[in-house]
Amino acid sequence: MNRTREDSGSLRLAVAIVPSETQPPVKAPIIFLMGGPGQDAVTDPPVNPDVPLNRDRDLILMGQRGNMTSSSPLPCPEIFEFFAHRIGMAWNAESTRDAYVEAVKECHDRLAPTVDLSAFNSTESTYDLIDLRKALGLERWNVFSHSYGTDLALIYMRQDADAVESIVFDGVTPPSAAALGWTWASARQAFDDMVEACEDQPACNERYPDLGATFIRLVNELEAKPITTTVNVEGVGETKVVVDGGMLLNWFVPVATHQPKEFPSTVDELAYGNAQPIASRWAEVWGHPERGVLQWGLTLSIWCREWIPFETVEQSMQQAEKEFPELPESVRAQAPQLPFLRDACEVW
């Protein structure tokens, strides 16, 4: 399991091969590296019928160590339970931080007695990939990577470059940049691109003028005076939702990548005092802890060892101020999608 310790035992990793639509395959296979970290390529394969990666070659999927299909999964249901409660909490409150850190500590203390958490890192995963390639009898293959998978791909390239025929980086996260400050630069680019896309479409620009300025104004106003409302979540019931500036910014980030069409209309509704659309969407996403599939034990093991130690609090805050000087300091205090990560890593 841990290649630095002879007595650490072994683990099993799930592998799936999607056969080439063309038989026999005419090109070297593709190995797909998922994002996260903590997303499983085997249970959530990146197979898009509109862009078949296996059109003329095999597609290889491996569940990274620590994911649910490995013999040592690292689930943290405690964290998903916290997320469900966070819906009704202020984003940057001390009580929110304390509840999150406690959930992380509970998960760590449950896993640590039986699992060597230090064995779950990008270096070990790199050598897992090398072992897989050799086990399949492949001299060369192609690498397709997404999000955190691009981070892993770049680390892998250092050790096995001669075996890589070609490589694709989708949503690149270079190891040299992976840190809390980088998330602010990424969020800013996504925000500017979303606003520009609306401005470039006459119908959108006419219906939602000054979209970017409206969003920034709402973040500031809601951070100063949050809205508390209730929504009905299917299977859960009436759910309290706090809509403040931090929540609004963190609602935006996944919307930019997964539901961009929701952005203009939801911001417009909120600007006219209707918080129900954003509150309903937020509660639906986070209010079902039983649906959580990300293996947070793997996620934290990598972030806390490979991201957090290489950037100071001051550097992160400087990047936040550089990218979003118009936001209040209380919103900039927590990196997009990664609130209180430093605090969590102290107990992980």
N, C-alpha and C positions, 0 to 999 in steps of 0.2 A: 504493500500500500504506500509506504513512505520509502522512497529509494535511498534516502540518507540513513536509514536504520535497517540493519539486516534482519532484525526480529519483528518487523512491523506487520508481517503477514501479507495477504494479497486481497485483491478485490476483483469483482467481475463487472464489466461494462457491457451494456447492451449495444448491439450493432444491427442495423437494418440496411439492406441494399435494395434500392428501387431499380429494377432492371431497365436497361436501355429500351426505348421504343423501337429502335432499329436493331435488328439481330442479324448477325452478331454485332456488338458495339464496334464503332469505327474509330473511336477516340478514347484516350485515357480517362478513367473515371473522375468524378468530382467528389471531394469530401466537403461536406457543409458544416461550418462552425457557427453554432447558434449564439444569440446574444444573451443578455442577462447581466452578469453570470447568474445561472440558476434556471434557465429555460432548457427544456429537454428536446433535442432534435428528433428523438425517436417517437415521443408521444405527440409532438406538435411539429410534424415535418413541414419543411418549406416547399411543398409541392404546389405550384401554381399551374393549373391546366392551360392558362393563357401563355405562360412562358415556361415550358417544361424543361427543367434542367437535365432531364434524362432522355432528351430527344434522340441523341446519337451516342450516348455513353451511360454507364451505370452511375447512379447517385448513391453515395455512401453516407449514412447517418450514424453517428455515435453519440450516445448519451454521456456527457462529460461526467467525470467522477463527482459524486455528491448529488447528482440529479436523481429523480425518482426511479429511473430504470437501472441505476447502478446497485450493486449489492450493499452499498453504504450510503443511502440517501440521507440528506440533511434537512428534513422539513422543520419548519418553525410555525406551527399553528398558533402559537402564542402571539406572534407578530400580526397575523391576519386578524386575530381577535382584537388586537389593539387598533388596527386600521378601522374596524367596524365602529369602535367607540370614538375614534378620532373625528368622525363625521360631525359629531356634536361638540367638538372642542376647538378652542382658538388655535390657529396653526403654530404660532411661535410662543405659546405660553409655557411657563416653567412646569405646570402640571402636565401638559402634553409631553414635554421632554421626559419628565420623570416616569410617566406611564410607558413611554416607548422604551426607555432604558431598562425598566423592570421586565418588560416582555422579552427583550433581547437577552437579558441575564437569565431569565427562566429557561429559554431555549438553550443557551450555552450550557447551563448547569445540568440540563437533562441529557444533552448529547456528549459532553466532554468525558464523562466516566467510561464510555464504551467506544468512543471514536477519537482517533488522533486528528484533531482539526487542523494541525499544521501540515497535513498531507494533502490538503485541498487548496491547490494554488495553480497558477498558470504554468509554472515550470513542470510540475508533475503531469499536468494535462498535455503538455508538449510531448513528453516522452511516451505518454499513452498513445498519441497520434503516430509517433514513429513505430511503436510496437505494433499498432494496428496495420500500418502500411506493410510492414514486414510479414505479419501473419497472413495477410492477403496475397503475398507474393508479388507485390507491386514495386517496380523500380521507380516509377514516376506517377504522379497524379496531379489533378488540378484542385486548387483550394478556392472555395467560395465562402466568404465570411461576412457576417452581419453584426453591427454594433459591437458589444464586447468581443464577439468572435473575431473582429478585426484586430483587437488587442492581442488575443491569443495567436492569431495567424502571424503577426509580426514577430512574436516571441518564438513561435515554431520555425519561422524562416531562418532564424539565427542558427538553429541546430540541424536543419534538414533541407537546406536550400537546394541542393543538387537533385532532390526528389520532386521539386515543384516545377511542373511544366508551365503553369500560369496561375495567377492569383487575382481574385476580385475582392475589393474592399467596399462594402456597402454600409454607409454610415460610419466612417472610420473613426476609431478611438485609439490613437497611437499611445503606446505605453509612456512616452515622454510627456504627454499632455494629460493623461488620465488623472484627474484630481477634481476637487470640488470647484475650483475656479473655472475649469474647463466647461463645466455644466452651464455656467453663466454665459460664456461666449456662444455655446451651442443654442441656448434658449434665445439669445438675442438674434442670432441669425434666423432661427425659425420664426420669431416674431416679425422681423423686418420682411421676410419672404412672404408671410401670410398677408400682411398689410399691403405690400406691393402687388400681390396677386389680385386682391380686391380692387385696388386702385386701377389696375390695368384692364379690368372688365367694366365697361360702362354701366351695365345694369347694377352690378355690385356697388360700384363707387357712388352711383346716384342714390341707391337705397340706403347705403351705410356710409355716408361721408364722414371723414375724419375718424375712421375706425381705430387707428392706432392711438390717437390722442384720447379718444373716448375710453379705450381700455386702460391706459395709464391713469387717467383721471379716476376711474372706478377703483383701481387697485389702491390708490391713495385714500379715496373717500371711505372705502370699506375697511381699510386698515384702521382708520380713525373712528369709524362708527359701523361695526359689523351688523349684518342682518342675521337674525336667528329665526328660522322657520321650521316647519315640519312637512314631511312628504310621506306618502304611502309607498313603501317598497314591497314589491311582490314577495311573498314568503316570509317577510319580516314584520310588516305592519307599519304603524306610525313611527317615523324616525326623525329625531331632531337633527338639524343641519345648521352649522355656523358658516356663513359666507363672509369671510374677511379678505384682506388683501393678499395674504399668503396663500389662502385657499384658491383665490382666483388665478394667481400666477401659476400655481401647480395644476389647476384644472386645464390651463391652456396648453401646457407642454405635451401631454399625450394626445390632446385634440389636434395639435398641429401635425402629428405624424399619422394619426389613425382616423380622425373624423374632421378634417379641415372644413367641410361644409357647415359644420355646426358653429364655427367660431363667430362669423358676423352676426347671425341671427340671435345667438344666445347673448352676446355682448349688448346688442341692441335692446333685447328684452330687459336685461339688467339695468341698462341706462334709463329705461322708462319705469323702473321700480318693480319689475316682475322678476323675482329671484327664483321662482319655482322651476323653470327649465334647468338652470345650472344646478340647483339643489337636488333635483330629481336624478339628474345624470350622475352627480357626484355620489349620491347615496346608493344608486344602483351599482356603480362600479365597486365601491368599497364596503357595502353593507352585507356582503355574503362571504363571510370568512371560510365557509366550507368549499367555496369555489377556488380558493387560492392554490396555485400550482407551482409558483416560483419556490425553489428550494433555498430559503433565506440563509440557511447555514452555510451553503456554498457561497452565496452572494457576499455575506459578511466576511467570510474567511478570506476572500480575494480582496475585497475593498479595503479591509482593515490592515492587510499586510502590503498591498501593492499600490494603494492610492493615498491613504491618509498620512503615512509617515513622511511623504515627500513634498508636502506643502504646509506652510504655516497658516494659522488663522488669519494673520495679517495679509498674506498673499491672496488668500481666498476672498477676503473682504475687499481688497483693492481691485480684484477682477470684477467683483459684483458691482462696485461703484463705477468702474470704467464702462461696463456694458449697460447698466441701468441706473444712471445717476438720478433719474427722475422718480425713482421709487423710494419709499421711506426706508430708513435704516433697519427697522424691525422686519421688513420683508426681505431685505438683502442679507439678513443675518443667517438665513438658512438656504443652502444651495437647492436649486430646483430638483424636486423628486428625491432629494437626499437629506431631509431635515434631521438635525441632531445626530448625524452620522459619527462625528468625532466622539460624542458622548457615548454612543452605542459601542464604538470600538474600544472604549476604555474597559468595558465589561466583557468584551468578546475575546 
